[in-house]
Amino acid sequence: LGVFREGAFEGVLQWGYAPNPARAGKVVEGTVQGQYMELNRMWLSDDAPRNSESRAISYALKYIRRACPSVAWVQSYADERCQGLGVVYQACSFLYLGFHESLFFELDGEIYHKLLVTAHLKSGKRGAYLRANLDRAKLHKLRQFRYVRFLKTDWIKRLRMPILPYPKRQQD
């Protein structure tokens, strides 16, 4: 979904499914494809006004409710490679379900997910570059924080994971 302000392009929200859509039922019992969506990517211009991310998500969720009435819940991840704990999702009243650690590679100032090492056919030039230079890449273990938001509130009783307090920055 495109994000526009006064007719000018400000950003985009990419919605789809998780890499393994069949696992959605492990998060929310009985979920099948078509009943959930994942916010895979979000980019907004640095020139966008304050709080644009939360406003864009709010508008997107309203649109999804109308355009995709079978969607009962959405999920997204915030991760440390972007220095994020998910404060935008917290501001949008998403529920926090915890984190998992994933491996990332740093190469020539770019960050690559570990999947690009094994996803030969789908990873294109970016994945090929990483594989060809893997000996120079530095490995990082980073957290990815899972957030969900129910569009159909009666589905919350199907949630199979505990709702946790929002993560906060550690004070030094």
BELVEN-V435426 format. One record per residue. N is the residue number from 1. RES is the residue in three letters. PHI is phi in degrees with one decimal (none if undefined). Layout:
n: {N:N}
res: {RES:RES}
phi: {PHI:PHI}
//
This chain:
n: {1:2:3:4:5:6:7:8:9:10:11:12:13:14:15:16:17:18:19:20:21:22:23:24:25:26:27:28:29:30:31:32:33:34:35:36:37:38:39:40:41:42:43:44:45:46:47:48:49:50:51:52:53:54:55:56:57:58:59:60:61:62:63:64:65:66:67:68:69:70:71:72:73:74:75:76:77:78:79:80:81:82:83:84:85:86:87:88:89:90:91:92:93:94:95:96:97:98:99:100:101:102:103:104:105:106:107:108:109:110:111:112:113:114:115:116:117:118:119:120:121:122:123:124:125:126:127:128:129:130:131:132:133:134:135:136:137:138:139:140:141:142:143:144:145:146:147:148:149:150:151:152:153:154:155:156:157:158:159:160:161:162:163:164:165:166:167:168:169:170:171:172}
res: {LEU:GLY:VAL:PHE:ARG:GLU:GLY:ALA:PHE:GLU:GLY:VAL:LEU:GLN:TRP:GLY:TYR:ALA:PRO:ASN:PRO:ALA:ARG:ALA:GLY:LYS:VAL:VAL:GLU:GLY:THR:VAL:GLN:GLY:GLN:TYR:MET:GLU:LEU:ASN:ARG:MET:TRP:LEU:SER:ASP:ASP:ALA:PRO:ARG:ASN:SER:GLU:SER:ARG:ALA:ILE:SER:TYR:ALA:LEU:LYS:TYR:ILE:ARG:ARG:ALA:CYS:PRO:SER:VAL:ALA:TRP:VAL:GLN:SER:TYR:ALA:ASP:GLU:ARG:CYS:GLN:GLY:LEU:GLY:VAL:VAL:TYR:GLN:ALA:CYS:SER:PHE:LEU:TYR:LEU:GLY:PHE:HIS:GLU:SER:LEU:PHE:PHE:GLU:LEU:ASP:GLY:GLU:ILE:TYR:HIS:LYS:LEU:LEU:VAL:THR:ALA:HIS:LEU:LYS:SER:GLY:LYS:ARG:GLY:ALA:TYR:LEU:ARG:ALA:ASN:LEU:ASP:ARG:ALA:LYS:LEU:HIS:LYS:LEU:ARG:GLN:PHE:ARG:TYR:VAL:ARG:PHE:LEU:LYS:THR:ASP:TRP:ILE:LYS:ARG:LEU:ARG:MET:PRO:ILE:LEU:PRO:TYR:PRO:LYS:ARG:GLN:GLN:ASP}
phi: {none:-81.1:-114.4:-126.6:-135.5:52.5:81.3:-98.4:-67.5:-118.3:170.4:-152.1:-120.3:-100.0:-108.8:-171.0:-114.7:-69.3:-56.1:-125.0:-60.1:-66.0:-81.3:-57.4:-66.0:-77.5:-92.2:-126.1:-54.1:79.7:-73.6:-121.9:-56.5:101.9:-104.0:-146.8:-140.3:-122.7:-80.2:-78.4:-148.0:-140.8:-136.4:-129.5:-59.4:-64.4:-82.3:-64.5:-62.9:-54.6:68.0:-63.6:-61.7:-67.4:-67.1:-63.4:-63.7:-59.3:-63.7:-62.7:-65.3:-63.2:-65.0:-60.9:-57.1:-77.9:-80.4:-131.7:-62.5:-79.0:-74.8:-97.8:-156.4:-130.5:-136.6:-156.0:-125.6:-111.0:-139.8:-68.8:-64.8:-104.6:56.9:-110.6:-109.7:94.7:-61.3:-67.4:-66.4:-62.8:-65.3:-94.1:61.9:-71.2:-92.0:-97.1:-114.3:108.4:-137.6:-132.8:-98.8:-129.7:-91.8:-131.2:-112.5:-110.2:-145.8:52.5:81.2:-107.2:-108.8:-126.1:-73.2:-58.6:-60.2:-68.0:-75.4:-106.4:-86.6:-57.1:-76.2:-101.8:-89.1:61.0:-65.1:-61.6:-66.3:-63.7:-63.7:-61.9:-61.5:-70.9:-121.9:-58.4:-65.1:-95.7:-78.0:-100.2:-86.7:-128.6:-106.5:-124.5:-85.9:-121.4:-97.1:-91.1:-126.8:-130.1:-139.0:-91.0:-87.7:-112.1:-64.0:-69.6:-76.0:-59.4:-68.2:-88.5:-59.3:-99.8:-119.9:-72.5:-82.7:-112.8:-63.9:-59.3:-71.0:-128.1:-64.3:-77.6:-78.6:-79.0}
//
